[in-house]
Amino acid sequence: MTSILLLAASLVLADPPHPHHSGWQAGTARVVITPPEPMWMAGYGARDRPSQGKIHDLWAKALAFRDPIGRTAVLVTLDVCGIGPDVSNAVRDAAKTHNGLDRDRIVIACSHTHSGPVIGKNLISMYRLDDSQRRRIEVYTKGLIESLAKLIETSIKALEPAEVAWGTGRTDFAVNRRTNNEQDVPALRDSLALKGPVDHDVPVLRVNTAAGKLKAVVMGYACHCTVLDGYKFSGDYAGFAQVELETTHPGMQAMFVAGCGADQNPLPRRTVELAERYGHQLAEAVDDVLIDSLHAVEGPLATSYEEVPLGFASIPDKSFIEMQTKVDDFTIASRAKMLLRQIEEKGKLDPTYPYPVQVWRLGDLTWIFLGGEVVVDYSLRLKANLGSSRTWVSAYCNDVMAYIPSWRVLLEGGYEGGGAMVYYGLPSPWDGEIEEKIVSAVGRRIKAVAPIKAP
Ligand SMILES: [Zn+2]
């Protein structure tokens, strides 16, 4: 009897394995977006000349998903500091026209590298540009919009049966920059005395082909891409992590989505060796997850999107702004000129800003995409409430319009609390409702993607 059972078992095993099919499809596409000529670089106001070459290429990468019932969504990742609605809306409008994708189906995620080109009007009051540099930015931006629209289309055309899964790893080079002196960080780290909230999770999405070959990896980390501040283009630590993963896994596409790292810096920093080392640490954390048991994504994809009107603390009147155009401070004067142009075009300043909040549900994973430079309090609060192992909070998505402080950081003030608004050309700090408005919007979007439960 036993031998018959064993024989039956071995016959079953001898059969070619029937791969389990989730019914999901995935498609990848990529394009180099390194400017071919010297261009002004984004993220630091202190730079006084355009770029001089590159460390490695900057990339735009797309990952298209199609669920078992035919719903399609595309994630685009960019090795750039930020994009505004001038770029994001144009790309998403093209995806609607050419691919029928509404805004809930497209995410455009910026790595926030401070070694990429200035794009469109993003952070424009920070830079001292002459006319020829301004023209270069316009031409580059127009080309970028066209290539992103094409990239989305290419990734959809490349859809093929795939297995999607996710897991979470950890790495610790992000340091809260509001509560630790940069030069003290090595000593503080050694004595376990680093202070302030951090989020060291490394969420990972793995896409395999139906045959089980690694096809794409998306990784997240909540930390500024500010190891480097020089004149060579690079994706900073996130770029190095992508290069390393794509080298060790030939044929795979590695993508980076920044987390809520607005108040987090990679410390210590400022050498190429450190950027490479943090990239290696991140890649290692990803590899640890890839060999671990991952949660398979099954069932349908659900997507949801809204724009929340965030209010400003105050709207200055026209005479005050006119006075500010004449002050000695370059950034205050250039913001004032931007605001005056807005008054001329629209008759008044907008009292609110349309802030994008997006949620995707992939199986058990709730993936939240927030706009702007979001401080770490948001990911900690959302993950504490939603379950840290099944919630991924991404930031710098769809529109990087400003820093997004929590209520705590808004009250404390400083750069992330309100000081940085001037660089983004916004009239004042956000009002006190910001955190509750954003968290409520996330709650509404999560409800909208909730699986339908049987009664
Ligand atoms: Zn930043």
Boltz pocket constraint, residues with backbone or C-beta under 6 A from the ligand:
constraints:
  - pocket:
      binder: B
      contacts: [[A, 112], [A, 224], [A, 262], [A, 373]]
      max_distance: 6.0
